[in-house]
Amino acid sequence: MKLNSVKEIKSGNDIVYVQENFLSEEQCDEYFKKIKDIGYVKEVLPWNTRVVKITKDPIVEKVTKFINKQFNLNLIVHEAEIQNHHVNSFSPLHIHEDNGRENIIYNSLIYLNDNFDGGQFFTKNGISIKPKKGMFTFFNGQTVYHGVKRILKNDRKTLIFWWK
């Protein structure tokens, strides 16, 4: 992976950085299996029922080193999770300023699959990203209003990192 291959996507004041193929298909498959499939549920299930904590997993060190070198930062992880956005779930536009996340500045995700319909990452100012398996994204979660479009088919699984 070349560090200079990170792409900056900008719209208005929103900036999202994207690195394709951050993880191999095999690595994605390993993490994909660590969280159960949920499928269609009428209501969005509570956050704590659709995540698995991985803050102590070796992937955290790999991502920390990448971010700090690539962006000349000195971030430490607050929390890392495997997340399942099940079929019919979504996330409205939001920023991370409350609910225990007020000290979180940045967020990053690694998409573990792309065989779902819907589920695009989007921002208030018009960025829309169709996740690809192995793709890494990084953005300021306190200033970039972001969300996830409704999942229409197959669960959408990610690794999510909260940085301070």
C-alpha positions in Angstrom: 0.0 0.0 0.0 1.4 3.4 -1.0 0.7 6.1 1.5 0.5 8.8 -1.2 -2.5 6.9 -2.8 -5.0 8.4 -0.3 -7.6 10.4 -2.1 -9.1 13.5 -0.7 -12.8 14.0 -1.5 -14.1 17.5 -0.8 -17.5 19.2 -1.0 -18.0 22.5 0.7 -16.4 22.3 4.1 -16.6 18.5 4.1 -13.4 16.5 3.6 -13.2 12.7 3.6 -10.0 10.8 2.9 -10.3 7.4 1.1 -7.7 4.7 0.7 -8.9 1.7 -1.4 -7.6 -1.8 -0.7 -6.4 -0.9 2.8 -7.2 -4.5 3.9 -7.0 -7.5 1.6 -10.2 -9.6 0.8 -8.9 -12.3 3.2 -8.4 -9.9 6.1 -11.9 -8.4 5.5 -13.4 -11.9 5.5 -11.7 -12.7 8.9 -13.3 -9.6 10.5 -16.6 -10.1 8.7 -17.0 -13.5 10.4 -16.5 -12.0 13.9 -19.9 -10.3 13.9 -23.1 -12.2 13.4 -25.4 -11.6 10.4 -28.7 -10.0 11.3 -30.6 -9.5 8.1 -33.9 -7.6 7.8 -35.3 -6.1 11.0 -38.2 -3.7 11.0 -36.6 -1.2 13.3 -32.9 -0.2 13.6 -31.5 -2.3 16.4 -29.7 -0.5 19.3 -26.0 0.2 18.7 -24.8 -2.1 21.5 -26.6 -5.1 19.9 -24.9 -4.7 16.6 -21.2 -4.1 17.5 -18.3 -6.1 18.7 -15.5 -4.3 20.6 -12.1 -4.8 19.1 -10.1 -2.0 20.7 -7.2 -4.4 21.7 -7.1 -6.1 18.3 -3.8 -5.8 16.3 -5.6 -3.9 13.5 -5.8 -0.9 15.8 -2.1 -0.5 15.8 -1.9 -0.8 12.0 -4.5 1.8 11.5 -3.0 4.1 14.2 0.4 4.0 12.6 -1.1 4.7 9.1 -3.2 7.6 10.2 -0.5 9.3 12.3 2.1 9.0 9.5 -0.2 9.8 6.6 -1.8 12.9 8.2 1.0 13.9 10.5 -1.1 13.5 13.6 -0.7 12.0 17.1 -4.0 10.3 17.6 -4.8 7.5 20.0 -7.8 5.2 19.6 -10.7 5.8 22.0 -12.6 2.7 20.8 -12.7 0.3 17.9 -15.6 -1.9 16.9 -16.9 -4.2 14.3 -20.3 -2.8 13.3 -23.2 -4.3 11.5 -25.7 -2.1 9.7 -28.4 -4.7 9.2 -30.9 -4.7 6.4 -33.4 -1.8 6.8 -31.0 0.1 9.1 -29.6 3.6 8.4 -27.9 6.5 10.2 -29.2 10.0 9.8 -26.9 13.0 9.4 -25.0 13.5 12.7 -21.7 14.6 14.2 -20.0 13.2 17.3 -20.5 15.8 20.1 -22.4 14.0 22.8 -23.2 10.6 24.3 -19.7 10.0 25.5 -18.2 10.9 22.1 -17.6 14.6 22.8 -13.8 14.0 23.0 -13.7 12.1 19.7 -12.3 14.2 16.9 -11.8 11.9 14.0 -13.5 8.7 12.8 -12.3 6.1 10.3 -13.9 3.1 8.9 -12.8 0.0 7.0 -15.5 -1.6 4.9 -15.6 -5.4 5.2 -18.0 -6.1 2.4 -19.7 -4.5 -0.6 -22.3 -7.0 -1.5 -25.1 -4.9 -0.1 -27.6 -2.5 -1.7 -27.9 1.0 -0.3 -25.6 1.8 2.6 -23.8 4.7 1.0 -21.8 7.0 3.3 -22.9 10.6 2.8 -22.3 14.0 4.2 -24.4 17.2 4.6 -22.5 18.9 1.8 -22.9 16.3 -0.9 -20.2 13.7 -0.6 -21.5 10.2 -1.3 -19.3 7.1 -1.1 -20.3 3.7 -2.2 -18.2 1.5 0.1 -15.9 -1.1 -1.4 -14.5 -4.1 0.4 -11.2 -3.2 2.0 -11.7 0.6 1.6 -10.6 2.9 4.4 -12.2 6.3 5.1 -11.1 9.0 7.5 -12.8 12.3 8.5 -13.4 14.8 11.3 -16.5 13.4 13.1 -17.0 16.6 15.0 -17.3 18.9 12.0 -18.4 16.7 9.1 -22.2 15.9 9.4 -22.4 12.3 8.0 -24.7 9.4 7.8 -25.5 6.0 6.2 -28.2 5.5 3.6 -30.7 2.8 4.4 -29.5 -0.8 3.8 -31.7 -2.5 1.3 -30.2 -5.9 0.8 -27.5 -7.8 2.8 -25.9 -6.5 6.0 -23.2 -3.9 5.7 -20.2 -4.6 8.0 -17.4 -2.2 8.9 -14.5 -1.7 11.3 -15.1 1.6 13.0 -12.5 3.6 14.9 -13.0 6.6 17.2 -9.9 8.8 17.6 -8.9 11.4 20.1 
